[in-house]
Amino acid sequence: MMAGNKALTRSLQSILFLLFSGWLYLFITTPVRMCPDSYGYFADAGHLFDPGYQTIRPVMYPAFLRVLGGVPIKMSIVAYLLNCASLLYLVKLASGKDGSRGGARGKGGLFSLRNTIVMTAFLMLVGVWSYCGTYLTESILFAVQVWIFIFLYKIFFPAKASNPLVTILYALAICLLAATLKPWIMIMVLLASVFLCIASLAIRSFRSKMLSSFVLLIVAILSFVASLQYNRSKSFEKANMVVFMAGSGFEKTLQERVAGDKSPGKEDSVFMAAVLSDIGLIMHKYDRDPWQASRANELRILNVLDRRYEPGIVKAYRMMYFQRLRDFFALIGLSFERHVSDLRLDTSCFEIAYGPELPGLRNLSVILIVGFAVLLLIYQSTRPDPATGRKIGLRPIKNYLIENVQLSIFIGIILVSGIIFSLLLTLAGAFELQRTNLPAAICQVIAIAWIVLKYPSAGATLP
């Protein structure tokens, strides 16, 4: 049996090495792709220390490009190795300093059977690694989110006695990483902080984490408030509103409201009719591109390039979705619909490729990973107990989650926060939902992988 496990481990380690080498070869041989946003990032990098330069982009990625400008290595290779190193540290942290899980020394060390399976599954996710071959913030998104998760874990499960000062530093690091790469990740941080604080108050077994959760929540709130104006200035907030209004399918509802108004001269009725006209122009004449429509100077309300139109855009958005309760519930329904049909519960986020990709992975990776996980659960629930001959079932997993209730609560909150974050991002407005929702999807996958990595091997002693 041990020989069989060893052979399987060696085989999977070979696959892991091939995947790692395959991606590395692609980034060595393939030019880094320039996307429409890339030119702006290079301009920001060139003027990074110019006090008079104004930009709408967060500072981390331009700084990353500026630093790499003096390094004789391709950006895609550096981004790839940074993401790989972050994944490796995540696995090492889950395994323990001595390669242990649950107090029992792990077999195979860092590249044990389970660790290899998890890392292989990660390297099969095209939507994480192909971005390394582009000049986009997503090229280092995975590494940033891994470190956000690591710092969260260190706050609630410190190696030594909890220290409020260390907690504050970790919390500040989390907020800094989120706000300076993609500011809306702060929403995810805030959601997790609120839920963790509520759990520390409401769940007795989690009350020992009350101080850590309160410190995290206070830092997150202060950081969110302090950086709100900055974050809003670094996002296409009004443009996202227009893109969403043009693609949400609520035009018919708005038309019915305009047609049902008995006083066509009424100010709101005229305003809504102008909004509908603008949406029609954006959707049909300008192929859903509000920037092109705005440059043509044909829009009466929804011009995204002129700040004078911003109050009208906000008013149109409010009237379209928040003036009536039924429209608000329809908005919630649209979020769930997109999450299920367009994103397939966020799995589609890992299939979109902006840069080079290994052949076959885009359409097969998620299916293979989910299929293997299902087969593993079936095997776990049907294999007999060597001592009694009865089926073991899923009792070991259930017992582990029960006995490690604090870890279960922590991971459960990260998962729930990630799902709510994804539902919010489906309404962000961008047509590229997979790219928009990738931060939420990565968050969820890291949380699931952590439970898999921490689950003790057979015969291990639970902590």
TORTILO-970206 format. One line per field, with one value per residue (C-alpha): y negated, z, x; chain. Coordinates in steps of 0.1 Angstrom, whole numbers. Example, Ala and Ser with C-alpha at 12.3 -4.5 7.8 and 13.67 -1.06 7.14 Angstrom:
<pts>
yy = c(45, 11);
zz = c(78, 71);
xx = c(123, 137);
cadena = c(A, A);
</pts>
This chain:
<pts>
yy = c(0, -24, -15, -24, -57, -65, -58, -79, -107, -105, -106, -136, -154, -148, -163, -193, -198, -195, -221, -245, -241, -244, -277, -290, -280, -299, -331, -328, -323, -344, -383, -399, -410, -446, -452, -485, -492, -484, -517, -536, -515, -522, -559, -558, -539, -565, -594, -575, -601, -631, -651, -669, -638, -627, -591, -570, -538, -524, -526, -490, -478, -509, -506, -470, -479, -508, -484, -458, -485, -482, -444, -424, -398, -397, -409, -377, -355, -377, -377, -340, -332, -356, -338, -304, -315, -328, -295, -275, -295, -290, -253, -254, -274, -249, -220, -235, -242, -205, -194, -184, -184, -180, -172, -143, -146, -148, -123, -137, -171, -201, -180, -153, -136, -161, -192, -181, -175, -210, -227, -207, -218, -254, -253, -239, -271, -291, -321, -325, -320, -333, -368, -366, -371, -404, -440, -439, -441, -405, -393, -396, -394, -358, -366, -396, -376, -347, -371, -388, -353, -345, -377, -370, -335, -348, -373, -346, -317, -333, -310, -327, -345, -371, -406, -436, -455, -426, -422, -459, -456, -425, -443, -474, -451, -435, -469, -483, -453, -455, -492, -497, -468, -467, -490, -471, -441, -463, -454, -417, -426, -446, -418, -392, -416, -422, -385, -375, -401, -389, -353, -362, -377, -351, -318, -307, -286, -316, -341, -337, -355, -385, -409, -399, -403, -438, -450, -438, -453, -487, -489, -477, -503, -532, -521, -518, -553, -569, -554, -557, -589, -575, -543, -560, -582, -551, -533, -539, -542, -563, -544, -511, -524, -533, -500, -481, -502, -495, -457, -448, -443, -467, -489, -473, -481, -517, -519, -507, -533, -561, -548, -545, -581, -602, -634, -632, -667, -656, -661, -625, -611, -633, -624, -586, -589, -606, -578, -552, -571, -571, -534, -527, -546, -528, -494, -495, -524, -521, -484, -487, -511, -541, -557, -558, -571, -598, -609, -613, -638, -623, -613, -636, -620, -591, -608, -591, -614, -647, -652, -675, -645, -626, -638, -627, -593, -588, -599, -576, -546, -554, -558, -526, -503, -518, -540, -510, -480, -456, -469, -464, -428, -424, -437, -410, -384, -395, -392, -355, -348, -361, -343, -310, -312, -335, -326, -290, -297, -315, -285, -303, -328, -302, -295, -330, -335, -369, -357, -325, -292, -256, -237, -218, -233, -261, -237, -208, -220, -230, -198, -176, -193, -191, -155, -144, -160, -142, -109, -114, -121, -90, -69, -84, -77, -41, -26, -2, -8, 17, 24, 29, 36, 9, -20, -50, -75, -112, -110, -118, -151, -160, -151, -172, -202, -199, -194, -223, -246, -278, -269, -258, -292, -311, -293, -293, -331, -336, -315, -333, -367, -356, -345, -377, -397, -378, -386, -423, -422, -407, -442, -461, -469, -454, -431, -409, -393, -366, -391, -413, -384, -368, -383, -367, -333, -332, -341, -311, -287, -296, -290, -256, -246, -256, -231, -204, -212, -213, -181, -155, -124, -90, -83, -119, -133, -163, -194);
zz = c(0, 9, -23, -42, -24, -31, -68, -69, -52, -76, -105, -93, -85, -121, -133, -110, -124, -159, -152, -135, -164, -190, -177, -172, -208, -221, -202, -214, -251, -254, -255, -227, -240, -241, -233, -235, -198, -201, -217, -188, -163, -181, -182, -144, -138, -158, -137, -104, -85, -103, -77, -104, -122, -118, -124, -118, -112, -78, -71, -65, -101, -116, -88, -97, -133, -123, -102, -129, -154, -139, -137, -168, -164, -183, -162, -169, -155, -123, -118, -124, -99, -74, -76, -73, -43, -26, -33, -20, 12, 17, 15, 38, 64, 62, 66, 96, 102, 105, 77, 103, 102, 134, 154, 133, 111, 74, 51, 21, 36, 15, -16, 2, -17, -6, -10, -45, -54, -42, -60, -91, -90, -86, -115, -137, -132, -164, -151, -124, -144, -179, -165, -157, -194, -195, -183, -160, -123, -124, -131, -94, -81, -69, -48, -32, -23, -9, 14, 25, 35, 52, 73, 82, 94, 114, 131, 143, 147, 157, 163, 197, 221, 204, 204, 196, 180, 157, 149, 140, 117, 100, 96, 81, 57, 46, 39, 22, -2, -10, -15, -36, -60, -65, -41, -42, -25, 6, 4, 9, 38, 54, 50, 65, 94, 103, 101, 122, 148, 149, 153, 182, 200, 191, 191, 224, 210, 190, 218, 224, 191, 202, 207, 174, 156, 171, 163, 127, 124, 137, 115, 85, 91, 96, 66, 45, 56, 52, 17, 4, -15, -28, -38, -55, -74, -86, -100, -130, -107, -129, -160, -143, -135, -171, -184, -160, -169, -205, -200, -171, -192, -172, -201, -207, -171, -175, -207, -190, -163, -189, -209, -178, -167, -173, -175, -203, -195, -160, -152, -141, -172, -195, -177, -179, -216, -221, -202, -224, -255, -243, -234, -269, -285, -263, -269, -306, -323, -303, -296, -258, -255, -234, -238, -276, -273, -249, -272, -300, -277, -285, -249, -230, -196, -195, -207, -187, -198, -185, -147, -152, -161, -129, -109, -138, -139, -102, -105, -134, -115, -84, -103, -123, -95, -61, -65, -63, -40, -69, -89, -60, -56, -94, -90, -63, -86, -115, -92, -84, -121, -133, -105, -115, -153, -164, -138, -130, -93, -101, -118, -152, -137, -139, -176, -191, -206, -213, -219, -230, -219, -217, -243, -231, -196, -203, -210, -188, -157, -136, -147, -138, -104, -95, -108, -88, -57, -61, -67, -36, -15, -29, -21, 14, 22, 8, 19, 49, 83, 86, 123, 120, 83, 82, 59, 73, 56, 60, 98, 98, 79, 101, 133, 122, 114, 148, 168, 150, 153, 153, 120, 106, 116, 102, 68, 67, 71, 44, 20, 28, 25, -8, -22, -11, -26, -58, -58, -54, -82, -106, -104, -108, -144, -165, -194, -185, -155, -153, -149, -126, -103, -103, -69, -52, -69, -58, -23, -22, -37, -12, 17, 4, -3, 32, 47, 24, 33, 71, 72, 91, 74, 85, 120, 127, 161, 160, 178);
xx = c(0, 28, 46, 14, 11, 47, 43, 12, 30, 59, 35, 17, 49, 60, 27, 32, 67, 54, 27, 52, 77, 50, 38, 74, 83, 52, 62, 99, 89, 57, 58, 39, 5, -5, -42, -61, -55, -18, -8, -23, -3, 29, 21, 14, 47, 66, 51, 50, 70, 57, 36, 16, 6, -30, -42, -73, -53, -42, -5, 7, 8, 24, 50, 55, 62, 85, 106, 108, 119, 154, 154, 166, 139, 105, 76, 56, 84, 87, 49, 47, 75, 60, 26, 43, 64, 32, 14, 44, 44, 7, 12, 42, 22, -6, 18, 35, 72, 80, 56, 31, -7, -28, 3, 15, 45, 34, 49, 67, 72, 63, 57, 36, 8, -19, 2, 11, -25, -35, -6, -13, -50, -39, -15, -44, -64, -59, -76, -49, -17, -24, -27, 10, 16, -3, 3, -27, -31, -44, -9, -1, -36, -32, -1, -17, -48, -28, -10, -42, -55, -22, -23, -59, -49, -20, -43, -67, -43, -10, 21, 26, 3, -19, -4, -26, 2, 11, -26, -28, 3, -12, -46, -29, -9, -42, -59, -28, -26, -63, -66, -34, -41, -78, -96, -129, -112, -116, -153, -143, -120, -147, -173, -150, -141, -178, -187, -157, -165, -202, -190, -167, -197, -223, -205, -191, -163, -150, -150, -113, -109, -129, -99, -84, -117, -124, -89, -93, -127, -116, -86, -107, -134, -109, -89, -121, -133, -99, -93, -129, -123, -90, -107, -135, -111, -92, -123, -146, -175, -198, -187, -195, -230, -236, -222, -245, -276, -269, -266, -289, -320, -341, -349, -383, -392, -381, -401, -432, -428, -424, -454, -475, -468, -500, -481, -454, -442, -433, -396, -389, -407, -386, -354, -362, -370, -336, -319, -336, -325, -289, -290, -303, -274, -248, -262, -269, -250, -218, -218, -222, -192, -201, -167, -170, -206, -194, -166, -191, -210, -244, -254, -277, -274, -249, -217, -189, -161, -175, -178, -207, -229, -220, -251, -274, -257, -262, -299, -305, -290, -310, -343, -337, -330, -337, -368, -392, -390, -398, -368, -345, -356, -352, -316, -309, -324, -302, -272, -280, -289, -255, -237, -253, -258, -229, -203, -214, -209, -176, -160, -160, -135, -108, -113, -108, -73, -59, -23, -7, -23, -14, -35, -66, -67, -92, -121, -110, -93, -123, -142, -112, -107, -144, -147, -116, -130, -164, -147, -125, -156, -173, -142, -140, -177, -176, -143, -144, -129, -100, -109, -147, -152, -180, -181, -162, -184, -178, -174, -137, -143, -173, -154, -124, -145, -164, -132, -115, -145, -125, -108, -142, -158, -129, -129, -167, -168, -141, -162, -195, -178, -163, -197, -214, -185, -190, -228, -219, -193, -218, -235, -202, -211, -183, -191, -161, -177, -151, -123, -144, -153, -118, -109, -140, -134, -97, -107, -131, -106, -79, -103, -113, -77, -67, -92, -79, -43, -50, -72, -51, -38, -51, -39, -30, -38, -62, -50);
cadena = c(A, A, A, A, A, A, A, A, A, A, A, A, A, A, A, A, A, A, A, A, A, A, A, A, A, A, A, A, A, A, A, A, A, A, A, A, A, A, A, A, A, A, A, A, A, A, A, A, A, A, A, A, A, A, A, A, A, A, A, A, A, A, A, A, A, A, A, A, A, A, A, A, A, A, A, A, A, A, A, A, A, A, A, A, A, A, A, A, A, A, A, A, A, A, A, A, A, A, A, A, A, A, A, A, A, A, A, A, A, A, A, A, A, A, A, A, A, A, A, A, A, A, A, A, A, A, A, A, A, A, A, A, A, A, A, A, A, A, A, A, A, A, A, A, A, A, A, A, A, A, A, A, A, A, A, A, A, A, A, A, A, A, A, A, A, A, A, A, A, A, A, A, A, A, A, A, A, A, A, A, A, A, A, A, A, A, A, A, A, A, A, A, A, A, A, A, A, A, A, A, A, A, A, A, A, A, A, A, A, A, A, A, A, A, A, A, A, A, A, A, A, A, A, A, A, A, A, A, A, A, A, A, A, A, A, A, A, A, A, A, A, A, A, A, A, A, A, A, A, A, A, A, A, A, A, A, A, A, A, A, A, A, A, A, A, A, A, A, A, A, A, A, A, A, A, A, A, A, A, A, A, A, A, A, A, A, A, A, A, A, A, A, A, A, A, A, A, A, A, A, A, A, A, A, A, A, A, A, A, A, A, A, A, A, A, A, A, A, A, A, A, A, A, A, A, A, A, A, A, A, A, A, A, A, A, A, A, A, A, A, A, A, A, A, A, A, A, A, A, A, A, A, A, A, A, A, A, A, A, A, A, A, A, A, A, A, A, A, A, A, A, A, A, A, A, A, A, A, A, A, A, A, A, A, A, A, A, A, A, A, A, A, A, A, A, A, A, A, A, A, A, A, A, A, A, A, A, A, A, A, A, A, A, A, A, A, A, A, A, A, A, A, A, A, A, A, A, A, A, A, A, A, A, A, A, A, A, A, A, A, A, A, A, A, A, A, A, A, A, A, A, A, A, A, A, A, A, A, A, A, A, A, A);
</pts>
